[in-house]
Amino acid sequence: MPTLEPRFVSPLETRYASKEMLKIFSPENRYFIWRKLWVALARAQRNLGLAITSDQISSMEKKVNEIDFKRVAYYEKQLGHDVMAHIHAFGDVCPEAKGIIHLGATSCYITDNTDLYLMKQGLKLLQEKIVDTIRKLAAHAETYADLPCLSYTHLQTAQPTTVGKRICLWIQDLLMDLQDIAEAGERLRFLGVKGATGTQASYVALFEEEPAKIKRLETMIAEEMGFTKIMGIAGQTYTRKQDVRVLNALSSLGVSAHKFGTDIRLLAHMKEMEEPFGEKQVGSSAMPYKRNPNKSERMCGIARFLISLQENANYTAATQWLERSLDDSSNRRLSLPEAFLSADSVINLHHFISSNLIVNPKIIAHNLKEELPFLATEHILTESFKKGQDRQAVHEALRVHSQEVSSKWKEDGIKENIIDRIAMDPAFGLSTQELHSILNPSNFIGRAPEQVREFLAAEVNPVLKRYEQVQSYNLDIQI
């Protein structure tokens, strides 16, 4: 009977992250960028006068995609060095250029600049998905700007708000994440060609002490790789504070996703708002009636993992030894790709839920109606005072009626209408009709509808306009 070879495959690869983000951080793409950097280095060196021929450049360009991973593994087992293994494997497929590959460079020219390139691409993809998620939520916020609903502080019923206003709170968090992630990408500085300790000594020797050529070399390579900013000061590596900034932004996205997912889970419990639920989806293996908010739960779980990865960047930056140490390499091989794949996973789920958000207005109205008489006591007190009643006497009567109604409900299961009690109590001087007029939900939501429209007009729409070229994603979450 055939058996599968036992091996671990990350759920980020098999279940959660998108093909786009997996492609960015795939081995094939990473080592393709390594080769692009070698080609860019050689091309710039030739243009600046080093003895490198056009045929050597051409042979490298033709073979840039031809990566024999078995050959690389053979060399790495012999040499114990991944960059050297790839240098030899690249040289095998373009022997004309073998002698000039990696000329004057260190491993970090390849590995660090590649990490920066991949992070820049990953941040761009995340920006686009955040923008489209905001776009989807903004449509819901506009639709439900005026729909009153219970609000909660300390998870206890509080002064009503509107569904649209609550959605705007989620949007506001994503706007902050969008700004942080965009700035993290803009701030990334290319390491360039710095040499073994950052002094560029090997390039000084190659160009016979012509510093202008070395600066030009860096600029040419950076531009080819899509960077406009280069680190002026570095050891062998770029400062790991760059990773701190990036993972701070990704972690913050995790915070927003966790908050959103938690809110949806709470609202699903109240049956007011829900994530989409498939026609044949199973909520529980034991309880067929269940509609567990599993995508929101999954988003919260991955978000917690993402938030924890931010610590890696802090520890790594804090423990750098002088011009560099190698203990960061193994950590960053794990933490950087997994941070981006996790961030991609949570924004995919956020986008899917936001695109297909289920709002139940009748349940929302029912829950509000149940609690509104208690929330309206301040308004009732004010109206009674206007009728000439004693403010302190009315306050005491409200307290007594509220406690008695609450006790009957808790102790005896009898749900009495507090409004009927108040209407029959002469201490208030208010008729049933006047009391029901007070209980109009629109009397209790303040400026929430106006706040929604002002927020969308002033803060959301300008951002969506700025990113109007971003496509509308169809992120269909299959599991």
Residue pairs with C-beta under 8 A, 6 or more apart in sequence:
10 338
10 341
12 338
12 341
12 342
12 345
13 22
13 341
15 479
16 298
16 302
16 341
16 342
16 344
16 345
16 348
17 341
17 342
17 344
17 345
17 348
18 344
18 345
18 348
18 475
20 125
20 344
21 122
21 125
21 340
21 341
21 344
22 341
23 29
24 118
24 121
24 122
24 125
24 340
25 118
25 122
25 337
25 340
25 341
27 69
28 67
29 118
30 114
30 118
31 67
31 72
31 86
32 64
32 65
32 67
33 114
33 117
33 118
34 83
34 86
34 110
34 111
34 114
35 60
35 63
35 64
35 65
35 67
35 86
35 90
36 64
36 225
37 109
37 110
37 113
37 114
37 221
37 225
38 60
38 87
38 90
38 101
38 102
38 110
39 57
39 60
39 61
39 64
40 220
40 221
40 224
40 225
41 102
41 103
41 104
41 105
41 109
41 193
41 217
41 221
42 52
42 56
42 57
42 60
42 97
42 100
42 101
42 103
43 57
43 220
43 224
44 216
44 217
44 220
44 221
44 224
45 52
45 100
45 103
45 104
45 206
45 217
46 52
46 53
46 54
46 56
46 57
47 220
48 207
48 213
48 216
48 217
48 220
49 207
49 213
50 103
50 206
50 207
52 100
52 103
55 96
56 94
56 96
56 97
56 100
57 97
59 94
59 95
59 96
59 97
60 90
60 94
60 97
60 101
62 94
63 90
63 93
63 94
66 93
67 86
67 89
68 89
68 92
68 93
71 89
71 92
72 82
72 85
72 86
72 89
73 85
74 85
75 84
75 85
75 86
75 88
75 89
76 82
76 85
78 85
79 85
79 88
81 107
83 102
83 107
83 110
83 111
86 110
87 101
87 102
90 101
91 97
91 98
91 101
92 98
102 109
102 110
103 206
104 193
104 195
104 202
104 203
104 205
104 206
105 193
105 202
106 194
106 195
106 196
106 236
108 191
108 194
108 236
108 237
108 324
109 191
109 193
109 194
111 329
112 191
112 237
112 238
113 190
113 191
113 192
113 225
115 332
115 336
116 188
116 189
116 190
116 191
116 227
116 238
116 242
117 225
117 226
118 336
118 340
119 185
119 188
119 246
119 336
119 340
120 185
120 188
120 226
120 227
122 340
122 343
122 344
123 181
123 182
123 184
123 185
123 188
123 246
123 249
124 185
125 344
126 181
126 250
126 253
126 340
126 343
126 344
126 347
127 178
127 181
127 182
127 185
127 467
127 470
128 467
128 470
128 471
128 473
129 344
129 347
129 348
129 351
129 473
129 475
130 174
130 177
130 178
130 181
130 253
130 347
131 178
131 463
131 464
131 467
131 470
132 351
132 470
132 471
132 472
132 473
133 174
133 347
133 350
133 351
133 354
133 355
134 171
134 174
134 175
134 178
134 460
134 463
134 464
135 464
135 472
136 351
136 354
136 355
136 357
137 167
137 170
137 171
137 174
137 354
137 357
138 171
138 456
138 460
138 461
138 464
140 163
140 164
140 167
140 354
140 357
140 359
141 164
141 165
141 167
141 168
141 171
141 452
141 456
141 460
142 164
142 452
142 453
142 456
143 164
144 162
144 163
144 164
144 167
144 359
145 162
145 164
145 165
145 448
145 449
145 452
145 453
146 162
146 164
146 449
147 162
147 163
147 164
147 359
147 361
147 364
148 160
148 161
148 162
148 364
148 365
148 368
148 441
148 442
148 444
148 445
149 160
149 161
149 162
149 163
149 166
149 272
149 364
149 367
149 368
150 157
150 158
150 160
150 272
150 364
150 367
150 368
150 371
151 157
151 158
151 159
151 160
151 161
151 166
152 158
152 266
155 266
157 371
157 374
157 375
158 375
159 375
159 444
159 446
160 368
160 372
160 375
160 441
160 444
160 445
161 445
161 448
162 445
162 448
162 449
162 452
163 273
163 359
163 364
164 448
164 449
164 452
165 445
165 448
165 449
165 451
165 452
166 263
168 451
168 452
168 455
168 456
170 256
170 259
170 260
170 263
170 354
171 455
171 460
172 455
172 459
173 255
173 256
173 259
173 260
174 256
174 350
175 459
175 460
175 463
176 252
176 256
177 249
177 252
177 253
177 256
178 463
180 248
180 249
180 252
180 253
181 249
181 250
181 253
183 249
184 245
184 246
184 248
184 249
187 229
187 242
187 245
188 227
188 229
188 242
188 246
189 227
189 229
189 230
189 231
189 238
189 242
190 218
190 221
190 222
190 225
190 227
190 229
190 230
190 231
191 230
191 231
191 234
191 237
191 238
192 218
192 221
192 222
192 230
192 231
192 234
193 200
193 203
193 214
193 217
193 218
193 221
194 200
194 231
194 234
194 235
194 236
195 201
195 202
195 203
195 236
196 202
196 236
197 235
197 236
197 323
198 233
198 234
198 235
198 236
198 323
200 214
203 214
203 217
204 211
204 214
207 213
207 214
207 217
218 230
219 230
222 228
222 229
222 230
231 238
231 239
235 320
235 322
235 323
235 324
236 323
236 324
237 320
237 324
237 328
239 317
239 320
240 313
240 316
240 317
240 320
240 328
241 317
243 313
243 316
243 317
243 332
243 336
244 313
244 314
244 317
246 313
246 339
247 309
247 310
247 312
247 313
247 335
247 336
247 339
248 310
248 313
250 306
250 309
250 310
250 339
250 340
250 342
250 343
251 306
251 307
251 309
251 310
251 339
253 306
253 343
253 346
253 347
254 302
254 303
254 304
254 306
254 307
254 342
254 343
254 346
255 303
255 307
256 350
257 299
257 300
257 303
257 346
257 347
257 349
257 350
258 299
258 300
258 303
258 304
258 307
260 296
260 299
260 350
260 353
261 296
261 297
261 299
261 300
261 303
261 349
261 350
261 353
262 296
262 300
264 273
264 274
264 275
264 293
264 296
264 353
265 293
265 296
265 297
265 300
267 273
267 274
268 274
268 275
268 291
268 293
268 296
270 363
270 367
271 360
271 363
272 359
272 360
272 363
272 364
272 367
273 357
273 358
273 359
273 360
274 291
274 293
274 357
274 358
274 360
275 293
275 295
275 296
275 353
275 356
275 357
275 358
276 295
276 352
276 353
276 356
276 357
276 358
277 283
277 291
277 358
282 288
283 289
283 290
283 291
283 292
283 294
284 290
284 292
295 349
295 352
295 353
295 477
296 349
296 353
298 349
299 345
299 346
299 349
299 350
299 353
302 342
302 345
302 346
302 349
303 342
303 346
305 338
305 342
306 339
306 342
306 343
306 346
309 335
309 338
309 339
309 342
310 339
312 331
312 332
312 334
312 335
313 335
315 331
316 328
316 331
316 332
316 335
319 325
319 327
319 328
320 328
348 475
348 477
349 477
351 473
351 475
352 475
352 476
352 477
355 475
365 441
368 441
372 439
372 441
372 444
373 417
373 418
373 419
373 439
374 402
374 418
375 444
376 438
376 439
376 443
376 444
377 398
377 402
379 438
379 443
379 444
380 394
380 398
380 422
380 428
380 430
380 435
380 438
381 391
381 394
381 395
381 398
383 430
383 434
383 438
384 391
384 394
384 427
384 428
384 429
384 430
385 391
385 394
387 428
387 429
387 430
388 429
389 427
389 428
389 429
393 427
394 427
394 428
397 422
397 425
397 427
397 428
398 422
401 418
401 421
401 422
401 425
402 418
404 421
405 416
405 418
405 421
408 414
408 415
408 416
409 415
409 416
419 432
419 435
419 436
419 439
420 432
422 428
422 430
422 435
423 430
423 431
423 432
423 435
430 438
